[in-house]
Amino acid sequence: MMKVMKKYILMLMLIMGMLVTLSSCSDEPDKSNYYTFTGQMMSEYLQSHEEFSQFKTIVERAGMMDLLATYGAYTCFPPTNDAVNAYLSKRGLSSVEELSVADCDTIARTHMVDNMYATSDMEDGVLTTANMNRRYIEVTHGLDENDNAVVYLNGTSHIIFTMQDDSVENGIMQPITEVLESSNRMILDVMRQNPNIALYVEALQATGLGDSLYAYKDPSWDPSVYPRYFYVSHVNKETATVPDEKRSGFTVFVPTDSVLREKYAINNIHDLYMKACEIYDAVYPEDANADYHSFENITHPKNPLNRFLAYHILTRDVKGWNYLTPVKDVGILTTVMNPVDWYETMLPHTMMKFERLTVRRWAGTSVVGQRYINRRYDDEFSLPGVRVYANVETDYKQDALNGRYFYIDDIVAFDTNTRDIVDNARIRMDFSTIFPELMTNDIRLNERNGGMKVQDPDYDETAKYGRNYYFPNGYLKGVTLNENAYFVYRRPHDYYDSYEGDEMNLFGDFDITFKIPPVPYEGDWQIRLGFAAEPTRGVAQIYFDGKPQGIPLDMTKNLDHASILGSDWKSDYSSMTQEELSTDQKVLKNKGYYRGAAGGYRYNGAGGSTTVIFATQAWTVRLVICTTHITPGEDHYLRIRSVSTKQGNDNEFMLDYLELVPKSVYGVTDEGQMEDML
């Protein structure tokens, strides 16, 4: 049997033209475009290996054997007969014939992924493609009974070392030791099954916050009424579809009972309430004497305990530990900058900062490679943050239909340190992180079959390398969009001029308004937009809270345009002195611009290996939308309206990343200093 190198031969064959059309609402390829290879397929693999005969029967009863006999680029995780028998015994069954057809369909789809994964591709967290049952398979690494290094799936099942990475013509076989199962419960019910977090779960129920964790799917969403959209951006000809579903989701960060007890002597809900008072009375002193502040009123949203728990919850389903920050650190120079993302929490007008530690200089006692919440460790501050663990004990499920939970090694809080130190920084948010629906519905950073490095064929409809999406008015919360506009998410490419690899674009005669993320404290804030100027892009007027900000932005102008820096632009800023850099930044700031992020990069073309830093390019830009005084606890909105005429009704506007920058950061230039370029 050929081993994993065959994967790359197969990929070459696919690129040479063996394309398949995928329905936007189906897990299976269009049968009219099937191509059957002459070598062994997955179906033949199962038929020729007696140790998988039980799973073969399950696949046949599910009606999926034809799929495994035809063209594709799949990963199959077949459980052994012993594994299937153990699963049947646990359910009180003696034969696969006693499983219903629906059971067989669920089991078969749970063990199939529409993407190819060698064991070397499997990083801790989850596989970056859901299985055909639309659930994500958890990945960890450990040793088997013979001390071989193996990949564990969903905690207890592992890929059999002697059979791993076995390539067939339509993918890779990864035989496993246990049947994979996913919970069909909602997130609170999954958490209830774990006695190690009983106090936290009890508090969720007592405050009533647990009731809000049952939101899941909007049954009225009908993607079939929306046609495929075809568009051009610069030289790229692409298509986009609306999302298949409109789901809600949650991610909960939970200190175990032992953490609460050992660190804070918290043994019951009242103890937890007292700790919450200690934290939130300092942040919201105006509420300390209110009736709703008491322990008898913990269901009130402004009660300290309610606030304490709400801050531990994100209103999005982060698919796995490796998704808390950009998967594979795409587009981030990890030697100079830790990958960071910010997400809003269930506590109104607050965010958490998520950081993967990569820069050893700022490690302190923390663990390089791990992910932390609300960390700030630099020349000025040493706040190590709260560590997030990838997995819980193997006896308990971690994921649910509408979310998942993670253990943390301490409580997280919107306390004065978070507000005044952690959040007193340049808050940079990739636009795909601003709208929770993109993460919950498996849209953000979706890519398949090495698509990060591959350009789609013109107007590709197969989604072989990943999907682009557009969002009709009403799909995204806090967003209003006119009828003649398309709000598009473009899937990640590591050679596009896009922070974190992906971007969002407006097309047509657009007029969009959306709520911006909250600032942590009152003060003067600079709001910046990161984008790449292109000749196909147009002109738009930007408004903050209904008021126009400056003249319309022309997205065809680079920083070396005569109206900005002109001939004073220097690409290789590494040759500039500190004084020259400071002057360069101040001149740009006075014009309302900054260089692109120096901590962001792209590769030099599809499959390229040379990094191109955004700050060296005249067309990767940060625009100062406005500098304004903002009060926390209030909603604020940006509006972007097309005013271009040269493109008719086919205008384009790029939304790559947003920066919320306090005066403590942007104001240093007034003192003759320089804001860091990262």
N, C-alpha and C positions, 0 to 999 in steps of 0.2 A: 504493500500500500504506500502511495506517495505521501511524503510528510509535508510540513507547512510551507516549504518553498514553492510548492505547487500553487499556493494561494496567489503568488505574485505573477505566475504565468497566467492564471485565470484572469487576474485583474487586467493584464495586457490584452487578453482576448476580448474582454468586455469593452475596453476602450476602443478597440478596433471595429466596434460596430454592432455587437450583440446587445442591442438596446431592447428594453421592455417597457411597455406603457402601463403605468400603474393608475388605477382608479383612485381619485382623491379620497374615497371613503371606503377603500377595501384594503385588506392586508395581503391579498394575493395578486400576482401579476395577471395582466390581460392574456387570456389563453390564445388569442389570435397572434400573439408575438412570442409564444414559447419557442425555444430552440433546444432540441434534445442532443446532448453530446454522445459520442460513441463510447466513452469511458464509463466507469462505474458511477452511478448517481447515488444519492442518499437512500433512495428506495432499495436499490440493489445491495447497498451496504447492510441495511437492516435485514434484508432477506438472506444474506450470506453469513450473518453472524448469529448463531443460535442463542448466544447469551442475551440478545435483545429481542427475542421472539415475542415476549409479552408486550413490549412497547410497540413492536410492529403491528400487533393485533389492535392495540389502542389506536394507532394512526389509521389503520384500515377502517375501523369502525367509525372514526371521525370523518372519513372521506377525504383524507389529506394525502394519501399515498401518491396520487397523480401529481400533486404539487411537488413532492420529493423526487419525482421521476423526471422533472422537467427543468428548464433553464432557471437559474437563480444564483444568488450569491449569499447563501444562508450559513448560519451556525446552528447545528442541531446538538442538543444535550441529551442523548438517549440514556435513560436509566437501565441498569442491568435487570435481569429477571429477579434476582434476589431483592433488589431495591423495590421493584413493582410488587412482589409478594409481601414485603414488609408493609408497604403502603396499603395494600388490600386488607391485610390482617388488622391494621390499625382501624380500618373502617368496618371491620366485622364481615368482610367479604372473602370468598375463597377462589374467585375467578374473575378475570377481566370481563367475562361475559355478563357478570352481574352489574357492571358499571353501565350507566345510561349512556346513550349516544352523546348527550350534552356533557356528561362527565368526561368522556373520551375526547371530545372537542376541546374542552378546557385544558386537559392534561397535555394533549398534543401541542396546542398553541403555546402553552407555558414553556415548553422545551424547545421552541423554535424562535430564532431571531433573524430578521430580514437584514442581515449584515454579516460580514465575515470577521470573526475574532479568533486569532491565535492566542495562546495563553500569554504570550509576551505583550499582547494588546490590552490585557485585562488589569486595570489599575484598581486600587482600593476605592471603594465607594459603590457605584453601580455601573453596569454596562451602559454605554452611552446611547444605545438603541433599545427601546422597549421590546419585550417579546411579542409574539403575535396575539397574546391575550391583553396587550396594552399595559403590561406591568413591567417594572424594572427589576432586573436580577441583581441582587447584592453580591459584591465581590470582596473577598479578603484572601489573605495568603497565609499558609501554614505548612505543617508537615503531616504526611500520612503515617500509617502504622509502620512503614519501613523507613521513616525519616527522609522521605523524598519531599522536596519542596513542591507543593501543589497549590492549585487555585481552589478555594472554597466558594460555594455558591449558596446564598441564602443561609449562611451560618454553619450548616452541618453537612451538606452534600459536597463532595469534592470531585474534581476531574481526575479520572484514573491515570496515574502517571505513565504507565506503560502503553496507554492507548491515546494519549492526548495529541492534539494537533494533527489528526488524520484527515488529509485532504481528499475530497472526491470532486467530481467534475462541477458540481453546483454548490460547493462550499466546504465547510470544515466540520468534521465530527468530533465532539468532545464528550465521550462517555463519562457518566457520573454514577456515584454510589448510592444516591437517594433520590426519590421523586421530589421534584421542586413543587412547593406549594406557596400560594399567596393568600393572604387574608382577604376575605370578602366583607370585613367589618369596616365601620367608620373609625376615624383616628381615635376618638375617645374610648370606644369599645376595645380597640387594640391595646390602648394604654391600661385599661382596667385589668387586663389579663396579667400584668406584670406587678407582682407584690412589692418589688423593690422601689416603686414610685407611688406607693399607695397614698402617702400624705399629699403629694402634689395633685393626684387625681381627685382625692376627696375635696381639696380646696377648689379645684375647677368646678366640681359639681355644686359645692356650697355657694359659690359666688354667682352661679348661673352661666358662667362663661362656657362651661361644657356644652350647654344647649346650642351655642352658636357654631360648634364644631361638627355639625351634621350636614351642613350645606355640601352639595356634591355636583349635580348636573342640572342644567337648564333643559328640560324636555322640549321646550318650544323652539329651540335652535334648529334650523333646517338649512344645512349648507347647500342643498340641491338647487335652491332658487338663485344662487349667485354664480355667474359664469366665470370661467377662467379669465384672468387678466393678462394681456400681453403688453410689454413695455420695453423701452430702450433706455439704458443709462450709460452715457459715454459710448463705449464700443460694445457693451454687453447687451445681448438680446435675451430677455428672460420672460418667464411666466410666473404667475402667483395664483393661489387659490385661497378661499376662506378656510378657517380651521374646521376640522371634522366635527368637533364638539365644543361645547361651552361649559367647562367644568370650573368649580370652585375648589380650593384646596388650602391646606394649612401645614405649617412646619412648626413643631413645638420643641423647645429646648428645656430639658428637664434635669434638675439636680436630684439625685436619688435621695431616699430617706436617710441613708448613711451620711451623705455629704451635708445635708441640712443639720443632722444631729451632731456630727463631729466638728463641723466648722462654726456652727452658730447655736448649738444646744436647742435646736428647734425639734420638738417632739409632737406637736399637734397644731391644729389650724390657728389657735389663738397665739401661739408662739410665732407662727408665720405672719400673722397680722401685726404683731408688735414689731417684727423686723421690717415689715413694709412701712409702718409708720415712721420708723427711724430713717428710712430712705426718702420717702416721698413727702414728709412734712417739710423737709428742707427744700424740696424742688417746687412744691405747691403750698407755700405757707398760708395762702389765702383760704385754703380749704380745711385747715387744721381744726377750726372750731365749728365747722358746719355739722348739722345733724347727721348727714350721710357719712361722716368720718368714722362713726362708732363701729364697733365689732358687730353690733346688731344690724348694721346696714351694709354688709359686705357685698350685697348684690348691686349696689349703686356703682355706676361706672367711674365715679370720682373717689370712691373709697380706696384707701391705700392698698388693701389686699387685692382688690379688683385690678388696680393699676399694676401692681407687682406681677400678677399672673399674665395680664394682657401683654405686658412688655416681653414676655417669654415666647410669644406666638407671632409668627409671620402669617399674613393672609395670602400665602402662596404655597404651592407644593414644590419644594426644592427636591428634585428627584433622588438625590443622593449626596453623601458627604463631599464627593468630588465636584458637585455642582454648586457648592456654597460660594466658590470663586470660579473664575473662568476655567472650564475643563481644559486640561493640558496647558494652562497658562497662555492661551493663544493671544498673541499680540502684545505681551507684557515682557519687558526686559527684566527678567527675574534676578539678574546680578546686581541691579541698582534700585529696584523697586519691588516691594511685595505686591502680588496681585490682591486687589481690594475691590469689594462690591458693597453697596449700601442698600438695605431693604427696609421698607416701612413695616412697623409692627402693628399689632391690634390695639396698642395704646395710642390713641389719636395724636397725630402730629409728632411722632417720634420715629427714629430709625435705629437700626443696628448696623454696626460696621463689621464686615467679615473680611478676614485677612489670612492669606496663606503665607507662612513665614518662609522666605527664600533667601533674604539678604542676611548673611551670617553676622555681619557687623552689628546688627540690631537684634541679635537673638537673645542676649542675656541668659536667663536660665530656661528659656522656652525651647521647644523642640523644632528644629528646622524641618520643613515639610508638612507640619501640622497646621490646622486651621483654628483661628481664634476669633472671639467676638470682643469688640470694643477694646482693641489693643492700641496703645501708642507708646512706642519705644524709640527714642531718638536722642539727640544731644541734650534736649531740654527735659524730657519726661521719661519715666520708666514705669509705665502701666502695662503689665504683662497680658492683661485681658483674661478671658475665660476660654479654656480649651474645649473644643467640640470633639467628641469621640465618634468614630465612623460607625461603630456597631454596639448593640446591646448584647446581653447574654444570649447564647444560642437557644436557650429554652423558650425565648419569647420573640414574637414577631415585632418588627419595627415599622413596617409600612402598612398602609391601609388604603382603601379605595380612594379616600380623599386627602391623603397626606401621609406624613411620617413624623417620628420624633427622634431626637438625638439626646444622648446623655451629655451633660456638661460637668466640669469639675468644680463649679461654683455657681452661685446665683448670678444672673445678669440683671442690670437695672439701669433705668434712665436716671442715674443719680447725679450729683453735682460734678463728680469727676468725668462722667460721660458727657454731660452737657458742656462743661467749661474747658475740658482738656481734649478728650477724644474727638468731640465734634467741632472743636475750635480749630478747624483745619479746612483745607480745600476738599470739598466733597465732590468727587467726580463719579458720575453715574452713566454707564452705558445705557442708551435709550431703551434697550430691550429689557433692562432691569426695572425701569420705572413703572411699567405696566405689569402687574402680577400675572395676568392671564397668559402671558407669553411663556412663563416658566411652568405654570400649572398645566397647560395644554401641550406640553412637549414641543414647543416652537423654538424657544431660544437655543442657539448653538446646536441646532440639529444638523447633522451631516452623516453621510454614509459612504462606505466603500472608498475611503481615502479622499472624500470630497473636499476637505479643507484645502487640498493642494491641486484640485482639478477644476477646470472650467467646464461648465455644462455646455452641451451643444446648443446652437441657437434655438431659442424658443422651445427648449426641452420640456416635455410633459411627463417624463417617466419618473422624475424625482429619484433617479438612481443614486445621485450624490447628495441629496438633501432637498428640502422644499422651501420655496418662498411663499409667503402668506400675505394676504391683505385683510384689513379689518373694517367691515362696514360700520356705519354709524350705529352706536348702541352696543357694539360688542365689547369695547374697552370701557371700564368704569372711569368716569371723570373726563371723558373725551367726547366732544361733539364735532361732527364732520359734515360738510355739505355734500349734496348729491353728486356733484361733478368731480369728486376727488377720490383718489385711491391712496390709502395709508398702508405702505408696503413694508414688510420685514424681509430683508434679503439675507439668506442663509450665510454662514461664515465661510470665508476664504482667507487663508493666511497670507495672501499676496494682494488683497485689496487694501486701499487706503482707509481702513476701518479699525477703530479701536475695539479690541477684543474680537476682531475678525468679522463682525456682522454690522449691519447698519439698518436704519429705518429711513424711508424716503416717501415724500409726498409727490403725487403725480396729478396732472390735470389742472383744472381751474380751481385750485384748492383753497379752502378756508377752514382751518382747524383750531380748536381751543382745547387745552388740556391742563389739568391741575399739576403743578410742579410739586416735587417732594418738599417736606417741611424743613425749615431752618430750626436749630435747637434753641436759640436765644435771640432776644431783641437786639437789633443793631443795624449797621450799614452792611449790605451784602452786594457783591457783584455777581451777576448771573451771566454765565458764558455758554456759548454753543460751539462745540467742536464739529468740524465738517471738512470735507475735501472739495475744493473748487473744481468744477469741470465745465467744459464748453457747452454741454447739453443742459446745464442747470439754469435756473431762471432768477427772477427778482421777486422778493416778497417783503411785505411790511410786517414787522413784529410788534406785538402789543404786550404790555405787562399790566394785568388787571384792567384791561380795556383801554389803556392809554398808549398811543403809538410811541415807540422808542427810536428816536433818530430817523434818519432817512432809510428808505428801503434797502435791504441787503441784496447786493448783486453777487450771486454765487458763481459767477464766471471769473471773478477777479482773484488773482493770486496775491501773495504778499509783496511780490516784486512789481505789481502794477504801479503805474506812475502816481496814482492817487493814494498809495500807501507808502511803501519804502522805495519803490523804483530801483534805480541802480545802486542804492545803498544796501540792498539785500545781499547777504552772504550766506551761502548754503552751508559751508563747512565752519560752523561756529566753534568747533574744537580748537581752531587756530586763533581765536579771538582772546584777548586778555580779559580779565575780570571786569575791568573798567569799560572795555568795549562791549562786553555782554550786557552790562548794566545799562549802558547808554542805549543799546539796541532794544532792550526790553522796554525802557522808558519811552522811547520814541514810538514804538508800536502801541504801547498802552495809551499814549496820548491820541493816537489815531483810532483807538477802540479795538485793538487786536493784540493777540499773543501768538507766538509760534505754536505749532502743534505740540502735543505732549512729547517730551524727550524720553519718557519712560515707555512710550508706545512705538511699535515698529510693524513693518510688513516684510515679506520676502520679495526678492526681485523677480517676480513672475511666477507662474504656475510651476510648482516643483522646484522653485529656486532655493538657494541655500544662503545667500548673502542677505543680511538684514539691512533694511533702510529705515532710519530713524525719522519719525514724523517731523521732528523739529528741524531737520535738514531740508525739508521740502517746502517750497513756496506755496504749494497748493493745499497743504494740510494746515488748517487754520483754527484758531480759537477766537471767536468774535465776542466782544463784550456787548451783550444785549442791553443791559442797563446796570446802573449802580443806584441802589435804592434802600430806604429804611424799611425793614420788615419786622413785624411783630409776630412772635410764635403763637401757636394756638389758633391761627387763622388759615383759611385756604387762599392760595394765590394761583393765578392762571396766566399762561402764555397763549397768545393767539398768533397764528401765522397765516397771512392772507396773500395769495398770489396777486402781484400787480404787473406781471410781465406781459408783454404783447408780442415779443419776437417769436415765441413758440406757439402762439395761438392758445388753444386750450390744452396743449400738451407740455405743460411746465413741469419742472422737477426741482425738489428742494430736499437736501440731505439733513437728517438728524442723527448724528453719530453718538455724541455724548454731551451731557449737561454738567456744568460745574456751578456749584454754589460756594462762593468764596467770601469769607468774613473779612472785615477791614484789617484784622490782625495779620492777615496773610497778604492781601493785595496792597495794603497801605504801607508796607515796608519800603516801597520805592520812594515814598515821600520823604523818608529819612535817609535817602542815599544808599539804601541797601537794595538787595535784589531778591525777588521771589524765586524759589527753586524752579527749575524748568521741567521737572519730572511730570 
